[in-house]
Amino acid sequence: MADLTAIILAKDEEKNIERCLRSIEGFATRRIVVDSGSTDGTVALARKLGAEVRVHPFENYARQFNWALDSLGIETKWVLRLDADECFPPELCAKLEALLREHADDDVNGIVLEANFYFLGRLIRHGGPKKRKIMVFRRGYGRLEDRRMDEHTVVDGGRVLAPRERFDHYDFKDLNAWIEKMNWYATREMQDYFSAMQSDPTGGALSEKRQAATRKKKYGLYYRLPMFLRCWMLFVYNYVFRLGFLDGREGFIYHWMYQRWYRTLVDAKIYEQMKFPKPFAATGALGETDLDAARREAGER
């Protein structure tokens, strides 16, 4: 077992949480689920599986995770950032346990991993979604960027390793839940767009080179292209030139819904904000109304 604490943020993840927690059962010394108001069986199931559960109001992913880092008395040498719809295959756990033992006292402060990304039950092999992120970092050396969307772990110095073994990103929820989540994401991404373009056109500095290059392309190239046309260009690039069509119907649905529909939705929200400027509303947790989020935020001040 690794000297590692896993932090899992969750809300209404009854369909995913068991697979997630069981996958790291013999790997993580401590498993903590930070719940933001589940109304299903997430909390009871997590406790039944031996995880610690802490309940905390959700503002955004980064602040929720950083709150856990600061407030939950973590004493292990390493920290794992894991989502409820992600799990670690046994070979990845074995590889990471060996790496963490090997680099316990040197200058390695982070480990970046890529996902096997599944959509509608099919592994999407072509056209893009690697879900690359620093998931393991040395305690005291990593935090999440204070962003509303696309938040990455920033490591304070040292080396970042990139083993070839992958984690699985597999959401057992249906397409309705995915669409609701994308709409929630689009509002947060619109808000980050205005913040980034006004303060830092590159979108902020990152510890890992490929993540930094991807973000630079996003803010330095993609968002410089004509609004609404760029969504079509992104779809054609990933579905045609990066061979997304080889993943069958699931591949078509994913690329069309993500690059065409979701990216158009983000542009529409950017356009609406430009046309009718207004203060950014608190997005709150997924499924929370704007009014609920505003009332909660006002009560916390």
N, C-alpha and C positions, 0 to 999 in steps of 0.2 A: 504493500500500500504506500502511496506517495504522501509526502508531508505537504498536503495541499488541501485548501478549502474551495469548494465549488459554490459559486453564487448563481442562483437561477431566479430570474425575475418572472413572475407569472400573474396572469389573471384569466380565470375561466379556462384552464388548460387541462381539464379532467381527461380529455382524450389523448393527451401527449405526455403528461407528467410521469406516468409510471414507466414508460419506455426510457425516458430521459434519466430518471433516477436510478433505475436498475442497471443502466449501462455503465455507471461510474461507482457502483456499489462497493466493489473491491479495490477501487483505485483512489478515490478521494477520502481523506481522513475525516473530513467534515463536509456535509451537504446541507446548504441553507437555501430554502425557498423563500424569497421575498415577495409576498402576495400584496396586490394592490386593490383588494376588494372583490374577490371571486364570489360568485353566487351559485356555482356548481359544486362538485365534490373535490375540487383541487386541494384545498387545505387538509381535509380529512384523509384523503388518499396519500398526500405527501407525508403526513405524520405517521400513518400506518406503515409506510415504507421506511421509516426510521430517519427521515429528514427533519431538521429543525425548520420551523416556520416562523417568520416574522412578518407582521402586517404593517405596511407603511403607505400613506397616500402617494399616488403617482403624479409627478409633474412632467418629467420626460425620462427616457431610458437612462441617459447619462447620469442625471442627478439621483435617480433611484439607485443605480449601481454604486455610485460614489458614496451615497449615504450608507450603504451596506458596508463598504470598505472602512468608513470612518466610525461606524456606530456599533458594530457587532463583535468587537473584541477578537478579531482574527489574529491568531498567533502562529499559524503555519508558515513555512518558508515560502510557499507558492500559493497563488490564487488562480482559479479557473473561472472564466466568464462563459456561461453556457445558457442557451435559450431552451425553453421547455420543449420546443419542436426539434431539438437537436439531440443526438446521442453519439456516444463513442463506441465504435466496434472494439472487440477484445484486443485485436492486433495494435490498434492505436493506443489503448491504455498501456499495453506492455511496452511499446516504444517510448511513450512519454515517461513512464516510470523509470526506465533505464536512463533517459536523457536527464531527468531531474536529479537522479542520483549522481550521474557523471558530472554534472555542472553545478553541484550544490554550492560550491565555494569559489567559483571563478567569475568571469565578467559577462556570462550569459544572463540576461535579465528578462527575456521574453521568447515565446515560441508562437510563430504564426502558422495557421492551419487553413487548408482549403476544404470545401464541402463537396460531398456527393449530393447534388441538389435534385430532389424529386418533386415532380409536379403532377397532380392527378395520378399518383402512384407510379409514375415512370421516371427513371433516371434520365435527366436532361444532360446529354453528353456534348452537345454542340451549341455554338452560338452564344456562349457567354457566362452564365451565372456561376462563378467560382466561389462566391461568398468567402473571400479571403480576409482573415482578420487575426490579430494577435489575441489568442484565447487564454494563454497561460503566461503569467508574469510573476516576477519575484515581488513578494510583499514589500511595500514601501517604495517600489520603483515604477509602478504603473497606475494610471487613472484613465478614465474615459474623458474625451473632449467634451466641453460644455456646449453641446449642439442639440438641436431638437430632432435631427435626423442624420442618418449615415455617420453615426458616432463611432470612432475607432479608439482603441486603446493606445495611449501614448506612453512609451517607456522612457524613463529618465536615464539615458546613457547605456553603455554596454552593448553587447551583441544580441541579435535576434535570430534564432534558428528557424529553419523551415523544413521539417521532415516531410517525406513524400506520402506518408499515411494520411488518410482523410477521415473526417467525421461525417456523419449522415445528417442531412437536413431534410426531415420528412414530417410534414404536417398532416395529421389525420383528420383535420377539420375539412368541411366542404367548401365549394367554390363561393357560396354566399359569404362565409366568414372571411375568405381571402379578399373578396371585393370590398367588404366593409373595412378591412385592415388597410387596403390600398388607398381608400378615400381618406382614412385617418393619416396615413403616411403623407399623402399629397399636400394636406394642409401644413404639416410640419416642414415638408421640403420647401414649400413656397416661402415660409417664414425664414428658413435658413438661407434661401436664395437671396433675399433682400439683405439679410445681415451680412452675408459673405461678400456680395457685390459692392456693398457700401464700405466695408472695412478691410477685407482681404480677398481680392479676386481669385487667389489660388485656393481658397477654401480652408486654409490653415495648414500648419506643418505636421507631418506624420513621421513616426519612427521607422516605418518599413517602406523601402524604396518603391515597391510595386503599388502599394496602396497610395503613396504620395503621387506617383505618376498617373494613376487612374483619376485621382481627384483633380490634378492639374488639368487633365484633358476635359473633365466635366465642366470646370469653371472657366478654364482658359480657352476651350474650343467649343464644346457642345452648347453651352449657354450663350456663346457669341453668335451662333447660327440663328437664322430667322425663326422666330417663334412659330410653332405648329408645323413648319416644314421639317425642323430638326427631328421630330418624333418619327416621321416617315423615313428619314435618312437612317436613323438608328435601327428601325425595324428591318430595312433592306440590308443594311450592313450585317446585322446579326443573323437574320433568317436566310439570306441568300449567300453572301460572301463568307460568312463564318459557319455555313452549312447547318443552320438550325432546322432546315426542312427535313434533315435525316432522322429527326426524332419523332416523326409521324404526327398524328393528330394532336397529341399532348404537346409536342414541340410547337406546332402552329398556334395552338390556343395560348400557350405561355408567352411566346414572343409577340403575338398580336395584342394580348391583354396587357402585357407589361410595357413593351416599347411603344405600342400605338395608343392603347387606351389610357394606361396609367400616366405615361409621359405627356399625353394630350391633356389629361386632367390637371397635372401640375402646371402646365402652361396656361390652362384656362384660369386657374386660381391666381397665377402671377398676373395675368391680364386683368382679372377682376380687381385685384389689389391696386394695380396701376390706374385703373379707370375710376375706382371708388375707394380711395385710400382710407384706411381705418386702423386703429390700434390692433395689434395682434391679440387674438383671443387665446386664452389658455386652452391647450388641446386636451389635457387631462389623460386619463387612462382610456384604452380602447373600449368603446361602448358607453362612455360617460358623455352626457350632453354638455354643450358649451356653457349652459347656465349652471349646471352642477359643478363644472370645473371652475368657473368664475367665483361661485359662492364659496367653494372650498379654498381657493387661493386667497380670497378676501379674508376668510376666517383665520388663515394661517399667518397673516401679516400682523 
